[in-house]
Amino acid sequence: MDRSGIFAGDDPFSLARTWLEAAVPVEPNDPNAIALATVDSDGLPNVRMVLLKEIADDAFVFYTNYTSAKGREIEAAGKAAFVMHWKSLRRQVRVRGLTVREEGPAADTYYASRSLKSRLGAWASAQSQPLDSRLSLMTEVAKVTAAKGPNPPRPPFWGGFRLLPLEIEFWADGAFRLHDRFCWRRAALNQPWKVTRLNP
């Protein structure tokens, strides 16, 4: 199977990092944005944009409020999927797999790297819950600011998720909609990858 050029390599995580790095200088905003898909208790899908913060050697990592709709749905299902699409490059990466929390030092370090206002906002927002008005949210931010000070710790309800993929698909636009698609699949996390070229 010919996987030369932009599809070459034996490690899908390294390949995904290379594609993301190529997007950084050409995407106008948030090249690390992903459309994250989950399902609720009735199996009804949900999708929203979040920022991918790390492509590790074994996982894709993002952060959120664990009590948000996506946090609850991820915890209940233990699975999620996302697509990362770059119009400028005419490429996308699709990922499906299992999820585990990213807590402890890694989550603390990332939280501390955020702006102070973002850290305070994480404390103040009951994400996905009904909100009376923006004024009530800003009032809560003021209360949190007074209570937590200039160096708030990471909230216990806020942290990361690691998406451990069972499937990663690399897609690149082709002439006449004859796109190139290569799908990396494995039956379990401890199994080897099998790469298949897919019809466009």
C-alpha positions, 0 to 999 in steps of 0.5 A: 500500500502506497502511503508516501508523502503526507501519509507516510509514517508508522506512528499515527500520533506522530503523523497527527502532530505533523499535520497539526504543525502544518496547520498552525501557520496557515489556519486563521484561528485555532488550528487545534479546534476539534468537533467533539462528539458524545452521546447522551443516555438516550443515545442522542448525539451531541457535538461541540467545538473544543480545543485539543491541548496535546497529542501525546504518544498514546492519546489526544488530550482536551480539558473541560468541566466534568459536570458539563454536558460533555463531561457527564456524557463522556463519563457515562459512555467512556467513549467519544469521537472527534474530527479536526478539519483544516480548510486551508490544507484541505485535510482532516483527522477523525478519531474514535476511541475510549476515554479516561480522565487526565487529572493530577499534575498534568491537569494542574500544569495546564490549568495554571498555564491559562490566563487568570480570568480563564481560571476564575471563569472555570470556578464561576461557570456551572457549565451547561446549566441554565443561567439567569443573565450575563450579569449573574455570571459576572457577579459570580466571577467577582465572588470567586475572584474575592474568594480565590485570589490571584492564584486559584487552584484547579477546581475539583470538577475541572480537568482533562480527558485522554481519548485513547483511539481505536480508530484514526482516519487521515483524509486529504482532498483529491481532485474531482472528489477522489479523496485520499483516506487512510484508516488506522484501526486496532481491535483493542488498545494493546493490539497493533494498528492495521492501516487500510486505504478507504474509498473516497 
